[in-house]
Amino acid sequence: MGIVAGLDSSSAFTRIVVCDTDTGAVLRQGYAPHPQPAGEPEGAHPHDTDPQAWLLSLGEAAGGGLLEGVQAIGVSAQQHGVLPLDAQGALVRPALVGNDKRGQVAAVDLVDALGGRSAWAEAVGSVPHSAQPLAKLAWLARAEPDAARRVAVLMSPHDWLVWQLLGRPARRTTDRGGASGTGYWSPATGSYRPDLVELALGHMALLPEVLGPADAAGTTPEGLLISAGTGETMAAALGLGLGPGDAVVSLGASGSVMAVHHEALSEPGGLITSLADASGMHLPVVNTSNAVRALRGTAELLGTDLEGLSELALKSTPGAHGLVLLPYLEGERTPNLPHTAGTLSGLRRDSMKPEHLARASFEGMLCGLVDALDVLRSRGVEIRRVFLLGAAAGLPAVQAFAPGLFGTQIVVPAPADYAALGAARQAAWALGAQQGTLAPHAPPVWPAPAAQVFEPGEDYPAWRAVRQQYVTTREQIHPGAF
């Protein structure tokens, strides 16, 4: 028996869970928000961040003896961030984090510079977009050329935190999951593409060593083992205990679908973002621009909230009396229709009722996510169960409609700090591998999280008809979209 800690540094806070290595039981927890700067300098951008705030909240979250007896620590941190450092390890400018739109033009130019979307999909399994670290570097080279010229080392948020915990050693490390989100590491080959860094930044920079899933990054001066760390998405997948056959559908304003797969996948049009996970497998991801925003828009139109919209939807019947909502309110990424708008089809006198519109919004949102899941299925990804994440996963209408529309078991995990739990599980794995009690190819077996489970029922044929109604409408309005 041992004790390990998982640390999750998100965009707004630090959470720490202290767990038993054998059972995964949470023994202690800590939390602290990132401190806000007293006064923002004039012209400061919300996606420019001083990473010292991450260390301050880490220290506060770990206060009160939280880490007493801990033998190893795993680190999870926000994705899409890049810390540009000089040769001495100092930041040349604040960290670039989050869904930063400043790199939109640079991302488009990067796509063209390599020969189009299919060339990028083949090179690194993803197409540049504004939030990606590679696009941030291209923006930096254009907007702040003096700072760009001083960049000698590139790190992600979790790389930097691990490096700080270890006392800033000469060796800098990352993991497969974090590297796969940069835009300059290929999950298919398991290697960096330094030529793409040079294409974006204008020159090469030192990149962290990519560790294996059970490898340790090092040991702190106090003797704590620090595991490789990873991005929040990969840590959450490890915390949920995902394996082959599992998919996750994340219900935010926009949506995402990812699944555990044995090999890296890409798609010539860039619909699939090829990520690596924290267990040695792969996490192909398909994103949609619209998910819960379609529900919120409909709720506002009907003068209610999401809970009220769910109640209304349950008063209607499958197919919403012929109403079909194509929920492309912000354009759409899957299918690739960036300049389109949403469509409400099938209006008749008897369908023009609030409950039918409410149901059409839920069915449309879920069918849009089934479209995304079908992109993965079409590439040979087996899906046996779907985990639903996000606050909207608790809505009764979502839980009632999802099993029939996805055609598989639906799992709604209880709320928990899954990224921190995944980081703790990784720490236990690295500790066990070092002690010789765990194999380097298999993480420790921890109990599955508490969850509600929903199965397709006897009305499954009716749901297939709803799905077909949606597909037919989509093909009529956007022929050949897929």
C-alpha positions in Angstrom: 0.0 0.0 0.0 1.1 3.5 -0.8 -0.2 7.0 -1.2 -0.1 9.2 -4.3 -1.4 12.5 -5.3 -3.0 13.8 -8.6 -2.8 17.5 -9.3 -5.0 19.1 -12.0 -4.1 22.7 -12.9 -7.0 23.9 -15.1 -7.5 27.4 -16.6 -9.0 28.7 -13.3 -8.0 26.5 -10.4 -5.8 23.7 -9.0 -7.4 20.6 -7.6 -5.4 17.9 -5.7 -6.6 14.4 -4.8 -4.6 12.1 -2.5 -5.3 8.4 -3.2 -4.5 5.0 -2.0 -2.3 3.3 -4.6 -4.1 -0.1 -4.4 -7.8 0.9 -4.3 -7.8 4.4 -5.8 -9.8 5.6 -2.8 -9.6 9.4 -2.3 -8.1 10.0 1.1 -7.8 13.8 1.0 -8.6 16.7 -1.3 -7.4 20.2 -1.9 -8.6 23.1 -4.0 -7.5 26.7 -4.7 -8.4 29.2 -7.5 -5.6 30.7 -9.5 -4.9 34.2 -8.0 -6.0 37.1 -10.1 -3.5 39.8 -10.9 -4.1 43.0 -8.8 -4.1 45.2 -11.9 -3.9 44.1 -15.6 -1.5 46.2 -17.7 -3.1 48.2 -20.4 -3.8 46.1 -23.4 -3.4 42.8 -21.6 -5.0 39.9 -23.4 -7.1 37.4 -21.5 -5.2 34.5 -23.0 -1.8 35.8 -21.9 -1.1 34.2 -18.5 1.6 34.5 -15.9 2.2 30.8 -14.9 3.4 31.8 -11.5 -0.3 31.9 -10.6 -0.4 28.2 -11.2 2.4 27.6 -8.7 0.7 29.9 -6.1 -2.6 28.1 -6.3 -0.8 24.8 -6.2 0.9 25.8 -3.0 -2.4 26.9 -1.5 -4.2 23.7 -2.5 -1.5 21.6 -1.0 -1.5 23.4 2.3 -2.4 22.0 5.7 -0.3 18.9 5.3 -2.3 17.6 2.3 0.7 15.8 0.8 1.9 14.2 4.0 3.0 10.6 3.3 2.6 11.0 -0.4 5.2 9.0 -2.4 4.5 10.2 -6.0 2.7 13.0 -7.7 1.0 13.1 -11.2 0.3 16.4 -13.0 -2.6 17.2 -15.3 -2.9 20.6 -16.8 -4.9 22.7 -19.3 -4.3 21.9 -22.9 -3.8 24.2 -25.9 -1.1 26.2 -24.0 2.5 26.9 -24.9 5.2 28.6 -22.7 7.9 30.2 -24.9 11.2 30.2 -22.9 14.6 31.6 -23.6 17.9 29.7 -23.3 18.0 30.3 -19.6 14.5 29.0 -19.0 12.8 32.4 -18.5 9.6 33.3 -20.3 10.1 35.6 -23.2 6.5 36.7 -22.8 3.4 35.5 -20.8 2.2 32.0 -21.6 -0.2 31.6 -24.5 -3.2 29.5 -23.3 -6.8 28.7 -24.0 -9.0 29.1 -27.1 -7.0 32.1 -28.3 -8.5 33.4 -31.5 -5.6 35.6 -32.4 -4.0 32.8 -34.4 -6.9 32.2 -36.8 -5.2 33.9 -39.8 -1.8 32.2 -38.9 -3.5 28.8 -38.8 -5.1 29.2 -42.2 -1.7 30.3 -43.6 -0.1 27.2 -42.0 -2.6 25.0 -43.7 -1.7 26.4 -47.1 2.0 26.4 -46.5 2.1 22.6 -46.1 -0.2 21.9 -49.0 -3.7 21.8 -47.5 -5.7 19.9 -44.9 -4.9 16.4 -46.1 -1.1 17.1 -45.9 -1.5 18.1 -42.3 -3.7 15.2 -41.4 -1.0 12.9 -42.9 1.9 14.7 -41.2 0.6 15.0 -37.6 -3.0 13.7 -37.6 -4.6 17.2 -37.2 -5.2 20.4 -39.1 -3.9 23.7 -37.5 -6.5 25.8 -35.7 -6.2 28.9 -33.7 -6.1 27.3 -30.2 -3.3 24.9 -31.2 0.2 25.7 -29.8 1.6 25.5 -33.4 -0.7 28.3 -34.5 0.1 30.3 -31.4 3.8 30.1 -32.4 3.0 31.3 -35.9 1.0 34.2 -34.5 3.9 35.1 -32.2 6.3 35.1 -35.0 4.1 37.7 -36.8 2.9 39.8 -34.0 5.9 39.8 -31.7 8.9 39.0 -33.8 11.5 40.2 -31.2 10.0 37.9 -28.6 9.8 35.1 -31.1 13.5 35.3 -32.0 14.4 34.8 -28.3 12.4 31.6 -28.0 14.8 28.7 -27.4 12.6 26.2 -25.5 8.9 25.2 -25.9 6.9 23.7 -23.1 3.2 23.0 -22.4 1.6 23.9 -19.0 1.9 20.4 -17.6 5.6 20.1 -18.9 6.4 23.4 -17.1 4.7 22.4 -13.8 6.5 19.1 -13.8 9.8 20.9 -14.5 9.1 23.4 -11.6 8.3 20.6 -9.2 11.6 18.9 -10.0 13.6 22.0 -9.4 14.1 23.1 -13.0 16.5 20.4 -14.1 18.4 20.4 -17.3 16.2 17.6 -18.6 12.8 18.7 -19.8 10.0 16.1 -20.4 6.5 15.7 -21.6 4.2 12.7 -22.4 2.6 11.3 -25.6 -0.8 12.9 -24.7 0.6 16.4 -24.2 2.9 16.1 -27.3 0.0 15.0 -29.5 -1.9 18.2 -28.9 0.9 20.6 -30.0 0.6 20.2 -33.8 4.3 19.3 -34.2 4.3 15.7 -32.9 2.9 12.8 -34.8 0.9 10.2 -32.9 1.3 7.8 -35.9 5.1 7.9 -35.9 5.7 8.8 -32.2 8.1 11.5 -33.2 8.4 15.3 -33.4 8.2 17.3 -36.7 10.8 20.0 -36.0 10.4 21.3 -39.5 6.8 22.3 -38.6 8.1 24.3 -35.6 10.5 26.1 -37.9 7.7 26.7 -40.4 5.6 28.4 -37.6 8.2 30.1 -35.5 10.9 30.8 -38.1 13.6 28.8 -36.3 14.0 25.6 -34.3 13.5 25.4 -30.5 14.3 22.7 -27.9 11.4 20.3 -27.4 10.8 18.2 -24.3 11.7 14.5 -24.3 8.6 12.4 -24.7 8.2 9.8 -21.9 6.3 6.6 -21.9 3.1 6.2 -19.9 4.7 4.5 -16.9 7.9 6.5 -17.0 8.9 8.9 -14.2 10.0 12.5 -15.0 12.2 12.5 -12.0 12.4 12.9 -8.2 12.0 16.1 -6.3 14.7 17.3 -3.9 12.4 16.0 -1.1 12.3 12.5 -2.7 8.8 12.6 -4.3 8.5 10.7 -7.6 7.0 12.8 -10.3 5.3 10.9 -13.2 5.3 12.0 -16.8 2.1 14.1 -16.4 -0.4 14.7 -19.3 -3.1 17.0 -20.6 -6.5 17.3 -18.9 -8.3 15.3 -21.6 -5.9 12.4 -21.3 -5.9 12.5 -17.5 -9.7 12.5 -17.4 -9.8 9.4 -19.7 -7.4 7.6 -17.4 -9.4 8.7 -14.3 -12.6 7.4 -15.9 -10.9 4.0 -16.6 -11.6 4.2 -20.4 -10.4 1.3 -22.6 -11.0 0.0 -26.1 -14.7 0.1 -26.9 -15.3 3.2 -24.9 -16.2 6.6 -26.2 -16.8 9.9 -24.5 -19.2 12.5 -25.6 -18.6 15.9 -24.0 -21.6 18.2 -23.8 -20.4 21.8 -23.6 -21.6 24.8 -25.7 -19.7 22.9 -28.4 -19.3 19.2 -28.4 -16.6 16.6 -28.8 -16.5 12.8 -29.3 -13.4 10.8 -28.5 -12.8 7.1 -28.3 -9.9 4.8 -27.2 -8.4 3.1 -30.2 -5.3 0.9 -30.8 -3.9 3.0 -33.5 -3.6 6.6 -34.6 -6.4 7.8 -36.9 -6.6 10.7 -39.3 -9.1 11.9 -41.9 -8.0 13.8 -45.0 -10.5 16.6 -44.4 -9.3 17.1 -40.9 -12.5 16.0 -39.2 -10.5 13.7 -36.8 -7.9 15.2 -34.5 -5.5 12.4 -33.7 -4.4 12.4 -30.1 -2.4 10.0 -28.0 -3.7 9.0 -24.6 -1.9 8.5 -21.2 -2.0 4.7 -21.3 -0.2 3.9 -24.5 -3.3 3.9 -26.7 -4.8 6.6 -28.9 -7.7 9.1 -28.6 -9.1 10.1 -32.0 -11.4 13.1 -31.4 -14.1 14.7 -33.5 -15.4 18.1 -32.6 -18.7 19.8 -33.3 -19.3 23.5 -33.0 -22.7 23.1 -31.6 -24.1 21.1 -28.7 -25.7 22.7 -25.6 -25.8 26.1 -27.3 -28.6 24.7 -29.4 -30.5 23.8 -26.2 -29.9 27.1 -24.6 -31.0 29.0 -27.8 -34.2 27.0 -27.9 -34.8 27.4 -24.2 -34.4 31.2 -24.5 -36.9 31.2 -27.4 -39.4 29.3 -25.4 -38.9 31.4 -22.3 -37.5 28.6 -20.1 -34.3 27.1 -18.9 -32.6 23.8 -19.7 -34.5 21.9 -17.0 -37.8 23.3 -18.3 -36.8 22.5 -21.9 -36.1 18.9 -20.8 -39.6 18.7 -19.3 -41.2 20.0 -22.4 -39.3 17.6 -24.7 -40.5 14.6 -22.7 -44.1 15.6 -23.4 -43.5 15.1 -27.2 -43.0 11.8 -29.0 -40.0 10.4 -31.0 -39.5 12.4 -34.1 -41.1 15.6 -32.6 -44.1 15.3 -35.0 -41.7 15.7 -38.0 -39.7 18.7 -36.7 -36.0 18.4 -37.4 -33.4 20.9 -36.1 -30.0 20.9 -37.8 -28.2 22.6 -34.9 -25.6 24.5 -36.9 -26.1 27.8 -35.1 -22.4 28.7 -35.1 -21.5 27.1 -38.5 -20.3 23.6 -38.1 -17.0 21.6 -38.0 -18.6 18.2 -38.4 -19.7 18.2 -41.1 -17.4 20.9 -42.4 -19.9 23.7 -43.0 -18.2 26.7 -41.3 -20.4 29.4 -42.9 -23.8 27.7 -42.7 -26.7 28.4 -40.3 -29.1 26.2 -38.4 -32.3 24.9 -40.0 -35.7 24.0 -38.6 -37.5 21.7 -41.0 -40.9 20.0 -41.0 -43.0 22.9 -39.8 -46.7 22.0 -39.9 -49.7 23.4 -38.0 -49.8 20.4 -35.7 -46.0 20.4 -35.1 -45.9 24.1 -34.1 -46.0 23.5 -30.3 -43.4 24.2 -27.7 -42.9 20.6 -26.7 -42.2 19.5 -30.3 -39.6 22.3 -30.7 -38.0 21.4 -27.4 -37.8 17.7 -28.4 -36.4 18.6 -31.9 -33.6 20.6 -30.1 -32.5 17.6 -28.0 -32.8 15.2 -30.9 -30.9 17.5 -33.2 -28.1 18.1 -30.8 -27.7 14.4 -30.1 -28.0 13.5 -33.8 -25.2 16.0 -34.5 -23.0 14.2 -32.0 -24.0 10.8 -33.5 -22.7 12.2 -36.8 -19.4 12.9 -35.1 -19.3 9.4 -33.5 -20.1 7.8 -36.9 -16.9 9.5 -38.3 -15.0 7.3 -35.9 -17.1 4.2 -36.5 -16.5 4.6 -40.2 -12.8 4.3 -39.6 -13.1 1.0 -37.7 -13.4 2.3 -34.1 -15.6 -0.1 -32.1 -18.0 1.6 -29.7 -19.6 -0.6 -27.0 -20.5 2.2 -24.5 -20.6 6.0 -24.5 -19.8 8.1 -21.5 -21.7 11.4 -21.4 -19.9 14.2 -19.7 -21.0 17.8 -18.9 -23.8 19.3 -16.8 -26.4 18.6 -19.6 -25.7 14.9 -19.3 -27.9 15.0 -16.2 -31.0 16.3 -18.0 -33.7 13.6 -18.1 -34.4 14.2 -21.8 -30.7 13.6 -22.7 -30.7 10.4 -20.6 -34.0 9.2 -22.2 -33.0 9.9 -25.8 -29.2 9.1 -25.9 -29.4 5.3 -25.7 -31.7 5.0 -28.7 -29.9 7.6 -30.8 -26.4 6.4 -30.1 -27.5 2.8 -30.2 -25.4 1.7 -27.3 -25.1 1.7 -23.6 -24.9 5.1 -22.1 -22.9 5.8 -18.9 -23.3 9.1 -17.0 -20.5 9.2 -14.4 -21.1 10.8 -11.0 -19.4 14.2 -10.7 -15.8 13.9 -9.7 -12.3 15.4 -10.3 -11.5 12.9 -13.1 -8.5 14.7 -14.4 -6.9 14.8 -10.9 -7.9 11.2 -10.4 -6.2 10.3 -13.7 -3.1 12.1 -12.7 -3.1 10.2 -9.4 -3.5 6.9 -11.2 -0.6 7.8 -13.5 1.5 8.5 -10.4 0.6 5.2 -8.8 1.6 3.5 -12.1 5.0 5.2 -12.3 5.6 4.4 -8.6 4.6 0.7 -9.1 6.7 0.4 -12.2 9.7 1.8 -10.4 9.2 -0.6 -7.4 8.6 -3.6 -9.7 5.0 -4.2 -8.5 3.3 -3.0 -11.7 4.0 -3.8 -15.3 5.0 -0.8 -17.5 2.3 -1.7 -20.1 -0.8 -1.7 -17.8 -1.9 0.9 -15.3 -3.1 0.0 -11.8 -6.7 -1.4 -11.8 -8.9 1.0 -9.8 -12.7 0.5 -9.4 -14.9 2.1 -12.0 -16.4 5.4 -11.0 -20.0 5.5 -9.7 -22.3 6.1 -12.6 -25.8 5.8 -14.0 -26.2 3.3 -16.8 -28.9 3.5 -19.5 -29.5 0.8 -22.2 -31.4 1.0 -25.5 -34.9 -0.2 -24.9 -37.6 -2.0 -26.9 -38.4 1.3 -28.7 -35.0 1.2 -30.4 -36.6 0.8 -33.9 -38.4 4.1 -33.3 -35.1 5.8 -32.5 -33.6 4.5 -35.7 -36.4 6.2 -37.6 -35.7 9.4 -35.8 -32.0 9.1 -36.7 -33.0 8.4 -40.4 -35.3 11.4 -40.4 -32.4 13.6 -39.3 -30.0 12.2 -41.8 -32.5 12.5 -44.7 -33.1 16.2 -43.8 -29.4 16.9 -43.5 -28.7 15.4 -46.9 -31.6 17.3 -48.5 -30.3 20.7 -47.2 -26.6 20.0 -47.3 -26.1 17.2 -49.9 -22.8 15.5 -49.7 -21.9 17.1 -46.4 -20.2 13.9 -45.4 
